[in-house]
């Protein structure tokens, strides 16, 4: 068995990681605790820890994407002392550190905590930090509009205390010399205006992250702003504490390419990946100074090959039955994106109209409608002019065909939005990403309930499954174009963990049985929204058994995100009571509970098989594999915050020690088999990188050939089972891997096989586990 190896640091840390392990650092798991798992990570086989953002963030933040001060490590996460201890522990065990960085925005929920924002509110355009934020001062009459009041009348509830303007617990600065008179008179003199929170959809005058009012966009394209926001992190890079970077939301930046060029130069070209969602068939601009993405594209490739396309007709029929009509996913996406342009991101669309100005022969209303249609029809998150001009041109053509009434406006907008580097083109690019994210990931994914396993970040729910040949072609392309890009299966932003998706994939092989159960549950526990009910039932089965509290939290979030029967801003109490009653029925109704239990008992082992295949493919495909915290064992988590629960590292250490003592575990509820696969592949990638330099499909023959994904990475041969439910009904029979003659050894089990003229029998290779990693000898 492969034993843990301590890897010396230095040059190896500063190069491309062989693999990473994502840690969510927060007050409940601070840097001091992260330091304690460094030895375990080294034993697991990764070369780099990969941390969530560590700079000072909003009080109580569990994610860190709301940085309030770029000059300090967050004290609640351990502060500078905790960071130093963490880095020392990593280096002691030969590990490097990849750090998550947030250049696009700053947290401004508590202005007093964000000193730059406080200064801007206090001094307005004269603030030393006014240029750091993307504010349209003219539209606000020289004031920053802050949507915080419960209603316009709440201006009467303002108070002045301790030299500050107060609204309940909200604190705001008072400009010098403006503090006399009533609170309302003081408020009227400020460089900001507190307004009804509902006006955020239409009247905001600062750029936000998506539709989050408390995350204000930064102008990091300004070299001074770049320098100030990156000074500490770049010092960590120079000092050898940080060895790689993960860049959050580059689509929000005015000039992503320019930003990455500047970052590469300042960081001495450290390994850097970007959190960028690619639509199917889309590639990163080749000119970007980055190793690649954080891996949602890889996730989609792995998921696709493990979902049976033959299940599509039955799932489509069930979805049509429940929805009352066949759902046109493309039209659904368009409509959801229009809800976003006309609603929560209306302020951004209005700013675009102001920037573009008057167009000859086109009224403001028509121009606004045309912009909204272009944003709703845009097929990718954004273009990066001149890169991606083809997407803009195709969108213009599509809108012209769909909306003849808008042709004059669209034709007038086309050259304006095509002018690379202009403010109008840049703001359109910065807006199309949030429209896509909010319209698709956070709305359509909760309305389109056909098959929840496909509703994943970076995926395409309209495309049901994939082929082995398609997977191989994707990996050849990956090796050629972005061989150092990150790959992943789970992140803090995935809608479901990898093991939930792996179990749900089994349903694609038994669609008729699933449809029968769902019809019964919906009849027994009516909700009034059968499609949403179907989504909830899929997720309950995918994560079962889960606590009642977790189930209720997921169902409520899913319903409010869908926004069809209840919303975050206007919850429908009667509907939500029925929704929670449905969830309770999964636990309290004897028939329903028994059916769920029986189904899960049956499909769980098949889901485990999919999970092991999924993990093996992701860890061995071209790229730098990341393991999201805890997912080296089974992890049946749903959308955040469910996927950020504590990880039991003591149990993982114990199981790993047993594996290193020679135990080959059964594929059972402990998840030890997944830990075996994870640790052995990670150690092989770390210790024998030359084994992972190529990619060639391995031919498979015989009756079960469709149930195998096999390829040679240049020193190791990967063998993974797919579609295990169908396989269970027929067995491997004469299925064989066509490998070169000679002896082969499985790094997971230690067992050997010999290849001859007939190849190697798959039944022997996969006799103990549904996956194998073969080497010569």
Steps between C-alpha positions, in 0.01 A plus 500: 500500500612855432627663818487870593807695395619831641579733214767768543378851427665787318490480123238227498259712699539793262433296187177351374328299775453133436175532695323727748265462797240773555455624857217730607661715769269692735451574868384143563801357315773763536853491366627338818268205435602493135863472613410184693390319183817574302649161586184323394497685168859398437415138580200520270735593218419859402780749444308819580231612739249726327346752734184707481559879524696602811505880491293692754133453414162604634432399856344154519582413138544127450621524141741796488387639164399827666848646563487828693874560541769369265787589733435242774435131547155458651525486878198269537676253272816509709666824398861536396620269779263227385608548140866470593430185698300353211774570246769364734301178543454465126871552438591254774313236305627609158176663392432827322205738520255615232304804617159616388500870408202733447594792272156597371322638804510601865257430784314816607221362717656673801656823371692546825685172434589595141717806552526582129122500460456697824738765368312523170170541680651766724687702239327412172693566182777665701577175682842354437318174421225636276673365189517150649125445464294487182250777582284701260510827693304698242199269515482531875528875499845474654383248761541125544159338525489240778189276497454432869174662615189292559302767317549858388321614816772340712715805445306632798653224712858620450696606806829676568717343768871517580569707191335245268171467318314191619216292359429229755835309515628654175772762545602765250756784511422869509696733275703766681292805586164343413388363836269778616120484497254214492612153389304555179680830436834332569412217261412746225850653517692173461685357202265202512125451499332225699209371292232231507667161445254430218662770290812284462339335198471826308682796654833378634803693377792278596602172342436193713595134501196350329198644684659513845474859622758445774779407255620815321699464178866606500684666211796266517592603145644813661868418576478681834197297604666180382810580701312584819269197487777253412792629707464253788432194286790581267726536803389153604593380152844665511566363847417147389187467715261488203588287199195529277186709458134441429330810361135543586253626240729643229187561292422798721822680411514773239806342339559138604793453261672817619442399861650154447799644315566741787454224758732263317771763485458595866486138623795377293260290295382279783249228410164678476151376417183701450150426627352511154195307383534387140193409300521170306749536217639830630871549573688758702664768286842364410661834582410484869790459741342214689539124528126461453175488693404366842348197332125525444560404138680182612216422740252512212713266287523240776132520589391464139674170436340342808140598416311262269361689198241224461317636803417829330164412337347372824624795706378744237159332496476521880607863501245582231228323694580687822546840335184464290698573183832411348751741649716680245821545698641764266181705533500448877854635522408801288198576715693462825772732372237755400361489853848589618556784251157641576529443874797459729756621243289781363744754647781353291292508181400859572864597544580344165231715341646811662853414384393433143293816483256596230502291183372656174140400442483279810303594809619424853228239554590315181871520574441356848289218361761420236780491756296272725432265207867491403597419857232231526611338173874516566620136481807527728575686821685775318726583210846651541519724200655459257489136620145368489374745238335201332265462797386861476445476126301177536287652775421805292393276212283288731323800652443652157323178396300465819399862542453681167361796693841552657711484181571876485608510863705181476673618185583832666634324810713248311793729410485668841526169687768374260742784572761317705617699801220755488302559819177382337651174375677438829189556709299270274766234555491556876120473502450189285674278757276591795191468278608148404591399856184630663273395216638151447685369806280670757164486325466264202685221681226509764215509249623237256442180698537243222817341644669681787837331456550707185415834664857573601723802470673485163265232370226492241174355638360474148772250404419163657814289548794436275713235333837348574627627165389851593682477831821387329483784250451753779808371680717513189390861459567573867851355480573705190353835609508527882698210652559695824138603555330396823246218501232450762184311591376705797548859611345737751273615215381171347127438523555142618809311611663249271359201689144631481538541124654154473202343675251700295674378184373152585143624453574562132536122470169424676279785378172306493534389860589855603200645315265257672629598844489874429143483372398327819674750726357799317150352516540416867657834599373769259688828491333699224829518308576145378826598330640648820379194688691281253815706558465461876438125482810453283718686745359320804572162340842616384610602850301245705528445793529863601373687800154649488652844563728473196213379282276790600778752443564369150133491399441855619806632318409313180144638502607858565775485237251365245277795581186348346289454813700678769799732510768626736354850507133400518463149649163330450437353843215273391702348217807457718293321763395247234861471389621426852216251542629319191848481653357375830311229313831351387568430866155457652283331238566127542443405136706785357781453749513126430511559123784750531696268726449203270603696191811642663604158635477371146674780313758608759755230401456595136550863597818403684625339180428820310672703773818296478502524121430872518784554745747290304423677172530845654822420684669347197375713210736770365525793738560571868240315709343667801335312786233706674523466876363170627416351162772235527221311680133489400352846535130538431464876516256736334541865407672743735509532793439124517830431322702699755435281803791393727730222381600213732874480440566266792286234333674557168843463659393174660364358177809607305727334754307175456540522124872563536521190720387296199122489529305486173154616603165387374286752313268580788350782705834590664632654180843349562508381138476860384782597735707216356444620143563862592821445696655255255439721198618816676820328616562364152456846348736647758768232488484391136394805297649341187213250510252779425638673192296352214150384418401206285168315513527130571289279276239287677336199336220265594142513621562752778718743304249783538539475877870587506700822473869416455802704400880506529649818647853404396594265784178408671185353350171624641202265505160616623152349498206694356125432498520246786126422516499369145822312564350326803245335278756348262845479661835551332495181295769512232582870547874561466751786505730498200830568676854417391607147588652446841429530871295786649449596864211694654622777731174482696487131586852378420353224286663401172369410158666384179415631157528267201360491149145521639587791727425515872163380630318791663325260737837425656628857507179632657429200719538683833440864412313662211816695411865418444829684445736269315876519465747264342644226716 
